[in-house]
Amino acid sequence: MRDTPNLAPLLRRLSWARLLVSGALLGVGALLTYWAVVPFNFPLFVLCLLGAAAGSGVYLAMQFKGSNLRRFAWLQLILDVALATAIVATSGGPGSIFSFLYVLTVTAACVLLSRQGGLVIAGLGSLLYAGIVLGRSALPLSLLMEPTETTALEVLTMFTMPGALLTVAILAGSLAERSQHMQQRLEIRERDLRDLQVFKDLIFESVGSGLVALDLAGCITAFNRAAEEITGFTAREAIGQRWETIFGDSISPPEMLMAVTTNLPRMRQQEIRLTRKDGRKIPLGISFWPLRSGEGELGGLIGICQDLSEIKQMEQRMRQADRLATIGRLAANIAHEIRNPLAAVSGAIEQLARELTLDDTRDRLMQIVLRESGRLNRIVAEFLEYARPAPLQRQAVNLAELLDEVILLLERHPLSANVKIVREYAPEVPEQLDPHQLRQALWNLCVNAVQAMPDGGELTVGARVRDGVGPRLEVWVTDTGEAIASEDLPHIFEPFFSTKPDGSGLGLAVVHRVVQDHGGEVEVRTVPGAGTTFTLNLPADPGAARR
């Protein structure tokens, strides 16, 4: 059964064809009447043609839609076969030259209603034609044609006409069904082709790397969105231009064609300096691959482009990091070598200070040497602790007890006399940690917080576990002292960076290193006039008991 949407254009074409045929038959009928070649009832003939034209006009004027189309097609074809019978009857009956109208009607039925419809119309036409042959002497048909004796030839045509119409119905129906099947397959292929084209365009535009297609003449034929972002040129500006116009003359497309056809892997990958549309120069990596047709013929090149700016910057940072790591190892070795002679010098000066009798000036100088050598020894010790940390040794600890120990030591610190300490943690906080390294990190944070409040203030130390898919341990130290300057904030975890006159700049660097070794991170929030909070975010032990 044909789909309704396909009937509309077919019925429209059939209506126009019916009008043209009616006009042509009217002219032929007029000539036959004028020449008086065959017996002809011209007024009834004209009336039949007007009926056929009226049926076409009704459809063209009303434009039936939906399920009415199929009903209208049946009605139109039945009317056509009836009008064909009337035309044959008015133009000589079995001997009419217009008997071919049955064939046209059956063919139209096969096109509109497939083979089954053609067979039905062929059967109806055969019955009506037999009625013409057998009913020439009957009263109803005497108005359409002259009553005469039925001859043997006319009886023979009565039997041959059904066979001819059925044959036409079968052949035309087969052709119509095949045409319909091919049309459906063609529509499916066209739809698949459109989907494939859309999918190809989606992939082409969604690829993160720039894609540039070239023909054999070196002209750009395709340019995706990533290529637009890399070069600064839009696809409309680039397509149709030569390669050199957009990418410069560092690479020659003919040489690339030769390279890909001769399979030279080293030539396929190139690195150039691209001048973007805005004038900025960037490093660009390009890989070329051949574009071939379905028959395997070379049709051009496809270039895969990638902006190497971030990669180059990363390589530079890695080289800088390697240099810094080398310098750090060298500094650690030097500090380790300095430590022993420094201890010997300090010991010798202390011994001299006990044995020699010095005046006030020399005694002050001796005390300065001792104090500064001690400070230098402390800096070297802190640096070695940062540069050569001990391996992490996790063990089950109660973090609350560890915090109590740090606070107990802090309360005996001379600078904490005017500082109020607030505890914000439960009595039991079991975790898997390295207690020695974490104690050192917390001590550094607390000492820094106390030093930030020289006129007194409030120090808050807290800890909690946030449950979830990945439970996290949060430990925070908050002070109400001076905030960290915005220009200093990015550098506070750098070694030897300090805003204090006597600071070594290693305290926060050690904190950062300890937290990183535990797989966590440090968060800093500082507000002018409200103080600073350091929060250690560490992965929590999911199996530890919580209270």
C-alpha positions, 0 to 999 in steps of 0.5 A: 500500500502506498503511503499517503504523502506520496499520493498527493503529487501523483494525483496532482500529476494525474489530474493535469494529465487527464486535462491534457488528454481530455483536450486532445481527445476533444480535438480528435473527436471534433475532427472525426465528426467533421470528416464523418469517418466513424459513427459518432455521438459528439455531444455525449462524447463532449459531455464525457470529456467534461466529466473527466475534466471536472474530476481533475478540477475538483482535486486541483481545487480542493487539494484533499489531504490525509486518509481522503487521498486514497478514497479519492484515488479510488473514486477517481479511477472508477470514474475514469473507467466509467468515462472511458466506457462512455467515450468508447460507447459514443465513438463506435462501441467495440470498434472505437479507436478510443479503446486504449483509454482502458489501458491508460486507466489501468496503468494509472491505477497501478501507479496510484494503487499498486498491482491490486488496484490495477487488477480491480480496475482491469476487471471493472473495465473488462466487465464494462467493455463486455456490457458494451459488446453484449448490450448494444441492442439494450435500451440503456445503451441505445442512447450512447450508440446505434443498436446493431447485431453483435458480430463474431469479431466483437465477441472475440474482442470481448474476450481478448480485452480482459486478457489484455487489460489483466496483462497490462495490470500485471506488467504495469503493477510489477513495474510500479511496485518495483519503482516504488521499492526503488523509490523507497530504497532511494529515500532510505539511502538519501536519508542515510547519506544525509545522516552520514553527512551530518555525522561526518560534519559533527565529527569534523567540527568537534575534533579538538585538533585543527583539520585542513583539507587540501586538493591536489592544487594546494587549495583549502577545501575544508576547515574545521572549528578548531582550525579557525581557533588556531589560525584566527581565520574563519572557514569562509575566509580560508576555504578556496585560498591557497595553503601559503595564504593562511599557513605561510610558505614554510611547508610546500603542499607539492612536497607533502604530496610527494612525501605521503605518496612515497611513505616518508613518515618523517616528512609527514610531521612538521613544526612551523611558526604560524602567524595568526590573523591577529599577528601573533606567532605560535608554534604549530605542529602539523601531520599530513595524510593522504585523502583518497577516493573510494577507488583509491585515487589520491584526491588531496591532503588532510592536515592535522594541526595542533597549537603547541604553545602550551606544550612548549610552555610545559616543556620550558617549565619542566626544564626549569623544574629540572634545573631547580631540582638540580640546584636544590640537590646541590644546595642540600649537599652544600648545607649538609657539608656546612652543618658539620663545620658550623657545629665545630665552629660553634663549639669552639667559640663556646669553649673560648667564651668559657676559657677567656676573660673578655671585656664588655665589647668583646663579650658582646661580639662573642655573644653575637657570633654564638647567636648568629651561628645558632640561627644559621645552624637552625636554618640549615637544619630546617632546610635539610628537613625540607629538602631531605624529608624522612619517608612517610610512616603512617600509623593509627593516631588520635588526631585530637591527642596530637593537637592537644600536644601542639597546643600544650607546647604553644601555651608555653611559648613566650609570644602566646601570653596574650593569645586565647586558644580555642579548640574545635575538635572532638575528643576522638579523631582516629586517623592514619597519619604520620604523627611526627611530620604532621605535628611539625606542620601544625606547630609551624602553622600555630607559631606563624598564627601567634606571630601574626598577633603580636598584640594578642588575639584569638587562635582557633584550632579545629578538625573534622571529617567530612563523610561522602564518596571520598571522606576528607579530613579537615584541619584548620588553624585560624588567627585574628591577626594581620591578613596576608598581603595579596601580592605575597599570597602566591609566594607563601609556600615558596622556600626562603620567602618570608615577610618577617625580619628573622624568618627563614621562609621554610615553615610554610614550605614544610607544611605544604610538603607534608600535606602533599606527601599525605595526598592532600592540599592546603587552602588559605583564606585571608580577610583584611581585619578578620585574620587568616585561616589555613585549612589542611584537606587530607584524605580520611581513613574510611575504615576508622571509627567516627564519634 
